[in-house]
C-alpha cells in the first residue's frame, strides 16, 4: 500500500469514527429525554443541579419549565430528582462503554459493522 492509500484509509477511518460518535451523541440525547406529568425534560447537569437546589431549599413541589419552555408542575421534587439522577447515571455509564468500544475498533469495517446496544 502506498502512502496516498494509507492517508485515504486513515481519513475514511476518522470520518466513520466521528460519524459513529455523532450517532451515539444523538442516541444519548434521545435516551435522556423523559416525559413527566405532561412535560418533556432533557436530563442534563443543569436540570439535575436545579432539582438539587429546589430539594435543598425545602421545596416538596415546584413549577419548572420543560424543554419546550412550558411550565409544568413537579409534585415530588425529591422523587423526580432521584428518577432523573438514576436515568442519567445509567445512560452515561452505558454511553462511556459504547465510546470505549468505538475507540477500540481499528478498521472501517469494524466501525461500520458496529451496532449500538439497546438498553431500556
Buried (B, 14 or more C-beta within 10 A) or exposed (E): EEEEEEEEEEEBBEEBBEEBBEBBEEBBEEBBEBEBEEBEBEBBEEBBEBBBEBBEEEBEEBEBEBBEEEEBEBEEBBEBBEBBBEBBEBBBEBBEEBBEBBEEBEEBEBBEEBEBEEEE
